[in-house]
Amino acid sequence: MGRLTSVLVASAYKHAVRPILFRHDPEIAHNRITALGEKISQRRIALSVIRYLFGQRNPLLKKTVSGIEFPSPIGLAAGFDYQAKLPWVLEALGFGFATVGTITNRPCSGNPRPWLGRLVKSQSLLVNKGFKNDGIVATLKRLQNLPSIMPVGLSIGQTNSPKIDTEAKAIDDIIACFTYAEGHPHQCRYYELNISCPNIQKHISFYSPLPLKKLLEGLERLKISRPVFIKCPVSVSDEELVGIAETASKFSFISGLVIGNLQRDRTHPTILRDELAKCGPGNFSGLPTRVRSTELIKIIRAKFGTRFAIIGCGGIFGTEDAEAKFAAGADLVQLITGLIFKGPQLVSEINHSLTGHNLLWK
Ligand SMILES: Cc1cc2nc3c(=O)[nH]c(=O)nc-3n(C[C@H](O)[C@H](O)[C@H](O)COP(=O)(O)O)c2cc1C
């Protein structure tokens, strides 16, 4: 994408599209964007125009991580395309990969609404969805015809139900979901094991070594055919994340760590008081996750060297934020909130800037 096109699209998004989108309830806005993306995905000409404007990738952006070739190191994080409706348009926008889900073994109706809030000044979204999804059986059907150029991954978590109320039940539930996914055809290239969703009713923690070891031992027995990345929390101490990584490092099927998920800390200095006062339950994406995720990437890279592929995630709103994650040790990065706040040109803009730097090819 040319510099001028990028500036024009960014400006049109900021001054015309975003004000309209942000006037609507965030869930309605998200549903409309998804419906539009789905329509575009079915029209070849529209996809070609978008790809012409945004999706032309410099071959230098290609990166092979955990045996998968990524056409760009910038991906879409779990939580935006729950139902795998958008991979085609995401690829045309310049994304190098996308994670679908989080999905669960059983269908989930999610937490009581509202599911989403918007903190414009704090550059954050309040998320309280609680894994609203159709379950593995229905979702897998949609994962059988994905674009071949862009890897798509599947995020799996524990079913959000009051019935899954013990560690043993949560482990069985997650294993059942992976078993189903492995036993049926689909084109996902990697899995994310989401142990860090802060929004579920009966949160069974896998942050301490023993429960995590039990879960990973159960999954190891499945001899999973694709790389597995653990989606890690950011609202933990350095020691807690190192503990998670230490346990994970003993399981060769765990290829990498996604660092990380939403910010739980409501006193975080980036969350402005007046916006917080209007927030119901939930946890925060965007700016409140940015610094901590980068710090944790640095710690894990320093302590574990190349044992893990690291996918940096949290608060990427532009090239500098992505570069900070790469400089800290990330192999790939993911985003959601930046796309919503900055517009559809963001990924193309970052792709373009990265080819002018040497951070990717060290
Ligand atoms: C609307 C929304 C829904 C999310 N749902 C999930 C989810 O289902 N699974 C998951 O692992 N992370 C989920 N997340 C967290 C994101 O994947 C990501 O870790 C976090 O938002 C930080 O990235 P960002 O600042 O670029 O948004 C969600 C985030 C948002 C904004």
PDBQT file of the ligand as one rigid body, heavy atoms in Angstrom, charges set to zero:
ROOT
HETATM    1  C1  LIG A 401     -13.312  -8.429  22.091  1.00  0.00    +0.000 C 
HETATM    2  C2  LIG A 401     -12.200  -9.288  22.583  1.00  0.00    +0.000 A 
HETATM    3  C3  LIG A 401     -12.442 -10.649  22.795  1.00  0.00    +0.000 A 
HETATM    4  C4  LIG A 401     -11.396 -11.461  23.234  1.00  0.00    +0.000 A 
HETATM    5  N1  LIG A 401     -11.608 -12.820  23.365  1.00  0.00    +0.000 NA
HETATM    6  C5  LIG A 401     -10.544 -13.636  23.568  1.00  0.00    +0.000 A 
HETATM    7  C6  LIG A 401     -10.691 -15.044  23.503  1.00  0.00    +0.000 A 
HETATM    8  O1  LIG A 401     -11.771 -15.577  23.266  1.00  0.00    +0.000 OA
HETATM    9  N2  LIG A 401      -9.586 -15.808  23.712  1.00  0.00    +0.000 N 
HETATM   10  C7  LIG A 401      -8.351 -15.283  23.971  1.00  0.00    +0.000 A 
HETATM   11  O2  LIG A 401      -7.369 -16.022  24.107  1.00  0.00    +0.000 OA
HETATM   12  N3  LIG A 401      -8.192 -13.933  24.043  1.00  0.00    +0.000 NA
HETATM   13  C8  LIG A 401      -9.241 -13.119  23.835  1.00  0.00    +0.000 A 
HETATM   14  N4  LIG A 401      -9.066 -11.764  23.871  1.00  0.00    +0.000 N 
HETATM   15  C9  LIG A 401      -7.735 -11.219  24.188  1.00  0.00    +0.000 C 
HETATM   16  C10 LIG A 401      -6.946 -10.913  22.927  1.00  0.00    +0.000 C 
HETATM   17  O3  LIG A 401      -6.699 -12.083  22.192  1.00  0.00    +0.000 OA
HETATM   18  C11 LIG A 401      -5.598 -10.242  23.276  1.00  0.00    +0.000 C 
HETATM   19  O4  LIG A 401      -4.861 -11.138  24.060  1.00  0.00    +0.000 OA
HETATM   20  C12 LIG A 401      -5.787  -8.936  24.054  1.00  0.00    +0.000 C 
HETATM   21  O5  LIG A 401      -6.909  -8.220  23.599  1.00  0.00    +0.000 OA
HETATM   22  C13 LIG A 401      -4.563  -8.038  23.911  1.00  0.00    +0.000 C 
HETATM   23  O6  LIG A 401      -4.372  -7.690  22.555  1.00  0.00    +0.000 OA
HETATM   24  P1  LIG A 401      -4.867  -6.275  21.942  1.00  0.00    +0.000 P 
HETATM   25  O7  LIG A 401      -4.424  -5.237  22.908  1.00  0.00    +0.000 OA
HETATM   26  O8  LIG A 401      -4.193  -6.171  20.618  1.00  0.00    +0.000 OA
HETATM   27  O9  LIG A 401      -6.334  -6.348  21.821  1.00  0.00    +0.000 OA
HETATM   28  C14 LIG A 401     -10.107 -10.918  23.476  1.00  0.00    +0.000 A 
HETATM   29  C15 LIG A 401      -9.904  -9.544  23.291  1.00  0.00    +0.000 A 
HETATM   30  C16 LIG A 401     -10.920  -8.743  22.826  1.00  0.00    +0.000 A 
HETATM   31  C17 LIG A 401     -10.640  -7.278  22.623  1.00  0.00    +0.000 C 
ENDROOT
TORSDOF 0
